[in-house]
Amino acid sequence: MASASVVWDFFKVSEENILLATCNKCKGEVPRGGKKASSYNTSNLISHLKHRHRYDGVLQAYEDAKVAKAAANPKPAAKETGVNVPIDEAFAKVKKFHRDDPRAQAITNLITEMMALDDQPFSIVEDRGFVRVIHHLEPRYIIPSRRYFSDECLPAKYDEIATLLHTLIDNDAQHISFTTDIWTCDNHPVSMLGLTAQWLDKDFKLYRAVLHSQELPGSHTADCIRSAFVAMLQRWNIKKEMVHVVLRDNAANMAKAMRDHNVESLGCMAHTLQLAVGEAVLAQRAVIDCVAIGRKICGHFKHSQVALTKLQELMSDLKIPLARLQQDASTRWNSTFYMLQSLVKLKKAIAAYGVQYKLPAGATLNANQWDLIENILTILEPCERLTKRISKATATTADVIPSVQALTRMLKETVPTDRGVKTTKETLLKAVETRFGDVEEKPMYYISTILDPRYKDLFFTRASKRQATEMLRDELHKMERDRLAATENPGPQRNEEPPAKRSRDDNNNSLLGAFQAIIAENTEPLRSYLLEPTLQLDRCPLEYWRSNQSRYEQLSQLARKYLSAPCTSVDSERLFSAAGNVMSEKRSRLLCEKAEKLLFIKKNLPLIHPELKQVEVNEEE
């Protein structure tokens, strides 16, 4: 019996109709060539691959699989004279691709995307290993020069993604939330201003995109930042009315720039928590001393391979799982938390090392300091978990009030580990209450929290619950007034007689009466929404509103606006982490303009290839 064609590696028989085959790539259904099993063939399937998947690698994969199968199962030589291969066909199999050949363009496009995704330099096309791989996979492909990739392919890919992004913003974005931050490169004398955007479409699908990561020369004054921000919005044809909120750090120049432009802005929650922890815990003398000694211990084992080997031997002898000490970065409190955590984890091994060998001067922790570190970790652990929670891609401004309430409650509880750090805990509680004391005064937090079906009004006091409900009701009234103003019929024509005046008693039939009736109808769903049980915390609020748009039409429109806002500027920080990889020491001659394009492509490529989005989420988490 003849073996199945390799084309079936790319199709499967339709479960609903055996006369059809389903493409594994695009899920399209293709006729199998007849109504009887005896008349089935693969011509339609192969034709589908040639016409629909010529440029996405599927057709090439089929041809490669066909060649591999033929090589594995060679046909026996003909006893007599065989069929001669036409000379033009023989030459075609070894002829090099022209640069404009669709197969060559597909490979070039993939290499361009690889350079952006994997932070590869343009010079990779000249590396011997890369050249050998390409020649083995497709000998007919001529690799273009590095200059061609940097001057031709990079701008073309940038324009392709920018055009798509323009279309998405014009068609799907009503209210856009932004994050922005400034970054200075260590390897280049350049500062960059980043701007990321996210919004919800009518189906509550969340879109996230990088709009800019442009050079910001000169002094970073509020006026300079405001001018750059305005230019960015104009570049994407984003009107000020579409700007829902801008998430920024707590620097005075950034806050003033947004205030001068008259757009709503909020401080990054993660940065605010960093300030609270820094001033309340890490600024205390005893803690400073412990952290300084911890840095010396970590530095000793980091810079001495001999010491590290001896420490690992002690870990093995003490049956402690092998682990590394983590050096902290002074600008990030959670890195100090991880350093102290790693020290406590290897406490026995470090103590044994100090007995058998010699630690540097001033690199020894006494018993009281070890106890202090352990107790400090119990205080900081809720803050660390909260930082991870609010830094997720799905976190919104709706998470701020519940998170602050939960953290405050934990800090108020008395636990056995408070011994020796009770004052520190009280100081941290006071710092959190001071730093986040205004969150319940801002409508942005109130309304987004109550519109999140996981929270609603559960995290408000009785007074603030009433205030939050009134704020949301005012938003509904404003939305209805705007709708009526936009759809109001024009007044009577000049030649028409004015309508008869109505008496005050006829209010129910007047425009005002109709207006009040509409408001009553639209505020009634609010009470129904609040009376429903809340969702579990692990549920997605966007899925709830996607399913309940028809029930709560006005509320869902507000949810689409308010639940688009993140609660941190982490997106901008992640952008600059990627920028550090792009503008590395090996690429010291890379122009800032090209670096911007590479970052833009890297971060926005999931808009073209959705399968990359899940990979990006996994890396962030």
Backbone hydrogen bonds, N-H to C=O, Kabsch-Sander energy under -0.5 kcal/mol:
donor,donor_aa,acceptor,acceptor_aa,energy
8,W,5,S,-1.7
9,D,6,V,-2.1
10,F,7,V,-1.7
12,K,22,T,-1.6
14,S,20,L,-2.4
20,L,17,N,-1.9
21,A,30,V,-2.7
22,T,12,K,-3.6
23,C,28,G,-3.1
24,N,10,F,-2.4
27,K,23,C,-1.5
30,V,21,A,-3.0
32,R,19,L,-2.4
39,S,36,K,-1.4
40,Y,37,A,-1.0
41,N,32,R,-2.9
46,I,42,T,-2.4
47,S,43,S,-2.5
48,H,44,N,-2.1
49,L,45,L,-1.8
50,K,46,I,-2.0
51,H,47,S,-2.1
52,R,48,H,-2.7
53,H,48,H,-0.5
53,H,49,L,-1.4
59,L,53,H,-2.1
61,A,57,G,-1.9
62,Y,58,V,-2.3
63,E,59,L,-2.5
64,D,60,Q,-2.4
65,A,61,A,-2.3
66,K,62,Y,-2.3
67,V,63,E,-2.1
68,A,64,D,-2.5
69,K,65,A,-2.3
70,A,66,K,-2.1
71,A,67,V,-2.2
72,A,68,A,-2.0
73,N,69,K,-2.0
90,A,86,P,-2.0
91,F,87,I,-2.2
92,A,88,D,-1.8
93,K,89,E,-1.3
94,V,91,F,-1.0
95,K,91,F,-1.4
97,F,140,R,-3.5
101,D,98,H,-1.9
105,Q,101,D,-2.7
106,A,102,P,-2.1
107,I,103,R,-1.6
108,T,104,A,-2.6
109,N,105,Q,-2.4
110,L,106,A,-1.9
111,I,107,I,-2.2
112,T,108,T,-2.2
113,E,109,N,-2.1
114,M,110,L,-2.2
115,M,111,I,-2.2
116,A,112,T,-1.5
117,L,113,E,-2.9
118,D,114,M,-2.7
119,D,116,A,-0.6
120,Q,115,M,-1.5
124,I,121,P,-1.8
125,V,122,F,-1.4
126,E,123,S,-2.0
127,D,124,I,-1.3
131,V,127,D,-2.4
132,R,128,R,-2.3
133,V,129,G,-2.0
134,I,130,F,-2.4
135,H,131,V,-2.4
136,H,132,R,-2.0
137,L,133,V,-2.4
138,E,134,I,-3.0
141,Y,138,E,-1.8
143,I,141,Y,-0.6
149,F,145,S,-1.6
150,S,146,R,-2.2
151,D,147,R,-2.7
152,E,148,Y,-2.1
153,C,148,Y,-1.9
154,L,149,F,-2.3
156,A,152,E,-1.6
157,K,153,C,-2.6
158,Y,154,L,-2.3
159,D,155,P,-2.6
160,E,156,A,-2.1
161,I,157,K,-2.2
162,A,158,Y,-2.6
163,T,159,D,-2.3
164,L,160,E,-1.7
165,L,161,I,-2.5
166,H,162,A,-2.5
167,T,163,T,-2.0
168,L,164,L,-2.3
169,I,165,L,-2.5
170,D,166,H,-2.6
171,N,167,T,-2.3
172,D,168,L,-2.8
173,A,168,L,-0.7
173,A,169,I,-1.1
174,Q,172,D,-0.7
176,I,242,M,-3.3
177,S,198,Q,-2.6
178,F,245,V,-2.6
179,T,196,T,-1.8
180,T,247,L,-2.2
181,D,194,G,-1.0
183,W,192,M,-2.6
185,C,190,V,-2.3
190,V,188,H,-2.2
192,M,183,W,-3.2
193,L,214,Q,-3.0
194,G,181,D,-2.6
194,G,192,M,-0.6
195,L,212,H,-2.5
196,T,179,T,-2.4
197,A,209,A,-3.1
198,Q,177,S,-2.3
199,W,207,Y,-1.7
201,D,205,K,-1.8
204,F,201,D,-2.1
206,L,204,F,-0.5
207,Y,199,W,-2.8
209,A,197,A,-2.8
211,L,195,L,-2.4
211,L,209,A,-0.6
212,H,195,L,-1.8
214,Q,193,L,-1.3
216,L,191,S,-3.0
221,T,219,S,-1.6
225,I,221,T,-2.4
226,R,222,A,-2.6
227,S,223,D,-2.4
228,A,224,C,-2.1
229,F,225,I,-2.5
230,V,226,R,-2.6
231,A,227,S,-2.2
232,M,228,A,-2.0
233,L,229,F,-2.1
234,Q,230,V,-2.3
235,R,231,A,-2.0
236,W,232,M,-1.1
236,W,233,L,-0.5
237,N,234,Q,-1.2
238,I,233,L,-2.6
239,K,237,N,-0.7
242,M,239,K,-1.5
243,V,239,K,-0.5
243,V,240,K,-1.2
244,H,176,I,-3.0
244,H,242,M,-0.8
245,V,176,I,-0.7
246,V,264,E,-1.6
247,L,178,F,-3.4
248,R,266,L,-2.3
255,A,251,A,-2.1
256,K,252,A,-2.4
257,A,253,N,-1.9
258,M,254,M,-1.8
259,R,255,A,-2.1
260,D,256,K,-2.9
261,H,257,A,-1.4
262,N,259,R,-0.9
263,V,258,M,-2.0
266,L,246,V,-2.3
268,C,248,R,-2.0
269,M,567,C,-2.3
272,T,268,C,-2.2
273,L,269,M,-2.5
274,Q,270,A,-2.0
275,L,271,H,-2.0
276,A,272,T,-2.0
277,V,273,L,-2.6
278,G,274,Q,-2.5
279,E,275,L,-2.3
280,A,276,A,-1.7
281,V,277,V,-2.5
282,L,277,V,-1.6
284,Q,281,V,-1.6
288,I,284,Q,-2.9
289,D,285,R,-2.2
290,C,286,A,-1.9
291,V,287,V,-2.7
292,A,288,I,-2.4
293,I,289,D,-2.3
294,G,290,C,-2.5
295,R,291,V,-2.2
296,K,292,A,-1.6
297,I,293,I,-2.3
298,C,294,G,-2.5
299,G,295,R,-2.6
300,H,296,K,-2.2
301,F,297,I,-1.8
302,K,298,C,-1.6
303,H,299,G,-2.0
304,S,300,H,-0.8
305,Q,303,H,-0.5
308,L,304,S,-2.1
309,T,305,Q,-2.3
310,K,306,V,-2.1
311,L,307,A,-2.3
312,Q,308,L,-2.3
313,E,309,T,-2.0
314,L,310,K,-2.0
315,M,311,L,-2.2
316,S,312,Q,-2.1
317,D,313,E,-2.3
318,L,314,L,-2.4
319,K,316,S,-1.1
320,I,315,M,-3.1
327,Q,325,L,-0.6
332,R,329,A,-2.1
333,W,331,T,-0.5
335,S,332,R,-0.8
336,T,332,R,-1.1
337,F,333,W,-2.0
338,Y,334,N,-2.1
339,M,335,S,-1.9
340,L,336,T,-2.5
341,Q,337,F,-2.2
342,S,338,Y,-2.2
343,L,339,M,-1.9
344,V,340,L,-2.2
345,K,341,Q,-2.0
346,L,342,S,-1.4
347,K,344,V,-1.4
350,I,346,L,-2.6
351,A,347,K,-2.5
352,A,348,K,-2.4
353,Y,349,A,-2.2
354,G,350,I,-2.2
355,V,351,A,-1.3
356,Q,352,A,-2.4
357,Y,353,Y,-2.9
359,L,357,Y,-0.5
363,A,360,P,-1.6
370,W,366,N,-2.2
371,D,367,A,-2.2
372,L,368,N,-2.3
373,I,369,Q,-2.5
374,E,370,W,-2.3
375,N,371,D,-2.3
376,I,372,L,-2.7
377,L,373,I,-2.3
378,T,374,E,-1.3
379,I,375,N,-1.3
380,L,376,I,-2.4
381,E,377,L,-1.9
383,C,379,I,-0.5
384,E,380,L,-2.4
385,R,381,E,-2.6
386,L,382,P,-2.3
387,T,383,C,-2.3
388,K,384,E,-2.0
389,R,385,R,-2.0
390,I,386,L,-2.6
391,S,387,T,-1.0
392,K,389,R,-1.0
395,A,392,K,-1.3
397,T,565,A,-1.8
399,D,396,T,-1.9
400,V,397,T,-1.2
401,I,397,T,-0.5
403,S,399,D,-1.8
404,V,400,V,-2.7
405,Q,401,I,-2.5
406,A,402,P,-2.4
407,L,403,S,-2.6
408,T,404,V,-2.7
409,R,405,Q,-2.1
410,M,406,A,-2.1
411,L,407,L,-2.2
412,K,408,T,-1.3
413,E,409,R,-0.9
413,E,410,M,-0.5
415,V,413,E,-0.5
418,D,415,V,-2.0
419,R,416,P,-1.3
421,V,418,D,-2.0
422,K,418,D,-0.8
425,K,421,V,-2.5
426,E,422,K,-2.3
427,T,423,T,-2.4
428,L,424,T,-2.4
429,L,425,K,-2.3
430,K,426,E,-2.3
431,A,427,T,-2.3
432,V,428,L,-2.6
433,E,429,L,-2.5
434,T,430,K,-2.1
435,R,431,A,-3.0
436,F,432,V,-2.6
437,G,434,T,-0.8
439,V,436,F,-1.3
441,E,438,D,-1.6
442,K,439,V,-0.8
445,Y,442,K,-0.8
446,Y,442,K,-1.9
447,I,443,P,-3.0
448,S,444,M,-1.7
449,T,445,Y,-2.1
450,I,446,Y,-2.1
451,L,447,I,-1.6
452,D,449,T,-1.1
455,Y,452,D,-1.9
456,K,449,T,-0.9
456,K,452,D,-2.4
458,L,455,Y,-2.2
460,F,457,D,-1.2
465,K,461,T,-2.8
466,R,462,R,-1.6
467,Q,463,A,-2.0
468,A,464,S,-2.9
469,T,465,K,-2.1
470,E,466,R,-2.1
471,M,467,Q,-2.3
472,L,468,A,-2.3
473,R,469,T,-2.4
474,D,470,E,-2.6
475,E,471,M,-1.9
476,L,472,L,-2.0
477,H,473,R,-2.4
478,K,474,D,-2.6
479,M,475,E,-2.4
480,E,476,L,-2.1
481,R,477,H,-2.5
482,D,478,K,-2.5
483,R,479,M,-2.0
484,L,480,E,-2.6
485,A,481,R,-2.4
486,A,482,D,-1.7
487,T,483,R,-1.6
488,E,484,L,-1.0
496,E,493,Q,-1.1
506,D,503,S,-1.4
507,N,504,R,-0.8
509,N,506,D,-1.2
510,S,507,N,-1.1
513,G,507,N,-0.6
514,A,510,S,-2.3
515,F,511,L,-2.6
516,Q,512,L,-2.7
517,A,513,G,-2.2
518,I,514,A,-2.3
519,I,515,F,-2.1
520,A,516,Q,-2.3
521,E,517,A,-2.2
522,N,518,I,-2.0
523,T,519,I,-1.9
524,E,520,A,-1.3
527,R,523,T,-1.1
527,R,524,E,-0.5
528,S,524,E,-1.7
529,Y,525,P,-2.9
530,L,526,L,-2.4
531,L,527,R,-1.5
532,E,528,S,-0.9
532,E,529,Y,-0.7
535,L,453,P,-2.4
539,R,536,Q,-1.9
544,Y,540,C,-1.3
545,W,541,P,-2.0
546,R,542,L,-2.1
547,S,543,E,-1.7
548,N,544,Y,-1.2
552,Y,548,N,-2.3
556,S,552,Y,-2.6
557,Q,553,E,-1.3
558,L,554,Q,-1.7
559,A,555,L,-2.6
560,R,556,S,-2.2
561,K,557,Q,-1.1
562,Y,558,L,-3.0
563,L,559,A,-2.4
564,S,561,K,-0.7
565,A,562,Y,-1.1
572,S,569,S,-0.7
573,E,569,S,-1.5
574,R,570,V,-3.1
575,L,571,D,-1.8
576,F,572,S,-1.8
577,S,573,E,-1.7
578,A,574,R,-2.1
579,A,575,L,-1.8
580,G,576,F,-1.9
581,N,577,S,-1.0
582,V,578,A,-1.8
583,M,579,A,-3.1
584,S,582,V,-1.3
587,R,584,S,-1.1
588,S,585,E,-1.0
590,L,587,R,-1.8
595,A,591,L,-2.2
596,E,592,C,-2.4
597,K,593,E,-1.6
598,L,594,K,-2.5
599,L,595,A,-2.3
600,F,596,E,-2.4
601,I,597,K,-2.6
602,K,598,L,-2.6
603,K,599,L,-2.4
604,N,600,F,-1.8
605,L,601,I,-1.6
607,L,604,N,-1.9
608,I,605,L,-1.7
609,H,605,L,-2.6
612,L,609,H,-2.2
613,K,610,P,-1.6
614,Q,610,P,-0.7
615,V,611,E,-0.7
616,E,612,L,-2.0
617,V,613,K,-2.2
618,N,614,Q,-2.3
619,E,615,V,-1.9
620,E,616,E,-1.9
621,E,617,V,-2.0
